[in-house]
Amino acid sequence: MLTYIRWYWSDDDRWNYDELDADRWALRHVELRGSDGVFVAAASLAEVLIARDSGAVGAVAEYERRYGVVPEAPFPPPEPALKPALESLSSGEFERLWRDARRHMEQRTGT
């Protein structure tokens, strides 16, 4: 079962949106800069694995330069004391953000 969360990281002024699998690993990750609402990441674990398995030197680095980085650890379960606080998100809200973020990232890099 997939779950969708959002959380704010004040150190970088970033809203983070994640699609999590049953073990709470991020499958897709979106970052939105809080100050101006610009998307700065829209990365997919499946795409990173394809880049890694392609055998091309630097394929993962190129992917991450273009789309950003997927979190590399599972998220802890939501807890009131957790900082940053995790908020639930609907799948529809996440899909809309994902489409908007990917469109922005592809326009920015010309792909």
ABEGO torsion letter per residue (X at the ends): XBBBBBBBBAAAGBBBBBBBBAAGBBABBBBBBAAAGBBABBBBAAAAAAAAAAGBBGAAAAAAAAAEBBBABBBBBBBAABOBBBBBBBAAAAAAAAAAAAAAAAAAAGX
